[in-house]
Amino acid sequence: MPNLMLRVGLRHIVVLVVCGLANQAVALQQPTQFPPSTQEQVPTFRADVTLITNDVIVRSNDGQFVSDLVKEDFEIFEDGIKQEIASLVLIHGGRAFNLQLPPSTPVQEGIILPSAQPRSDTAGRVFVLFIDDLHMEADSTPRIRDLFKRISKNLVHEGDMFSMISSGPSSININFTYDRKLLDAAIGKIMGNGMTPTDVITGMQGSRGPSELLYRSNVAFATARKIVNNLSQIQHRRKAVIWVSAGYDLNPFEGSRWEAANTLFEGRFRLDRDQDGNPLTTPGGGIMSQSNLEFSTLDLSNQLNRLSVMANRANATFYTLDPRGLVAGVDIGEMSGQLNMTEWWDFVRRSQDSLRTLAEATGGIAVVNKNDFDAALKRIDAETSDYYVLGYYSTNTDPRAWRRRLSIDVMRDDLDVWSRTAYELRDTDDAIETSQQ
């Protein structure tokens, strides 16, 4: 009897196993059915995850800053296409409020941020004080130091984060800090080291103008590009570069230099004859003139444009200040017999125009040919204290659209809105230079 029950039990187990295998075979022959919602889901990938930020200053008709706007009050368009706002930061009185930020990204190498201040001292302003001492004459040193004392008193306030760097022998390199005592101590080290008109006229001449002047400008702009590259790593704040310089002109005093090269030092540096005294002619005939020097104007334009593009991409604004103030004329003792006064005023105009270009291209102001620095610093203080920072991720993934038009609207009437109107994608040359620094 027990053996009979055992055989019956085994027979049932075999039947169950066979039925299970049969059902599994049938299931494998039928196509797998997924819920409709799963079939319709298509994975999407963002091609560009760079947060595009833009400063926005909103004022009422009476010039007062409007500080009660929220994200829903703004609309931002790139090349006419509406973008979704990903972040909004209000900076009011130089302090950050009502933050609506995307997930934070790690800070890249190359910049050292100071330890965080207590929350009550959280800075909403970031300044870089750039001293281009290679383009400010030694005689201007007292005026330069006085200007920076005014900057320390009227612009950089307690709780502001700032750095300070020079292009030349003043050898100032203060990384980002909140300690204003470092600023006051560095002012005494500032020393102008620019070339005088005499230095330019009697110096070595190259195919594109004064060789030393070209070298100095390359050093100054390379330093500025490094500054802007570091600033690009700081997000959600407006970054202001206070650029103190006498400006740039790579082909000044052209006629005076030509005359000096052919007459001074027994004509050893003549530009119209070779070493054997034979006349130099151009393909078109005639004595060689300074036609090659016209490239110096193009060199300067390229430098200014390249730096402005980088600054706009990093959301950094240039405020350029000429410590010469109101220029009345050439200093006594500067080659009065050799220096053509028309060329002198052309030099002043072009050097000031270079500072205007840097400021206007990045949304700042140029303080040139003025002695009232306090009023200018007060305006800069206001512009860097009250503003919004809008951020978005571009929906345009076409890398060929390297220049993008921007437009920001506020959903309220009778308001004056200022913001940048364009930005450009990062180019390969900037990426290569950054990687080599």
Protein Blocks (a to p, Z undefined) as FASTA:
>chain_A
ZZmmmmmmmmmmmmmmmmmmmmmmmmmmpccdddfklmmpccdddfblcdcddddddddf
kopacfkbcfklpccdeehiacddfbdcddeehiaehiacdddddddehiacdddddfkl
ocfbdcdddddfklccfklmmmmmmmmmmmmmmmmcghiacddddfblnopacdddfblk
lmmmmmmmpccfbdcfklmmmmccdfkbcfklmmmmmmmmmmmmmmmmmmmmpghiacdd
ddddebjafbghklmmmmmmmmggnhlacckbcfkopacddfkgpjddfklmmmmmmmmm
mmmmmmmmmmmmnopacddddfklpafbdcehiakllmcfklmmmmmmmmmmmmmmmmmm
nopacdehiablmlmmmmmmmmmmgccddddddfbfcfklmbccdddddfbehiacdddf
bdcdddfklmmmmmmZZ
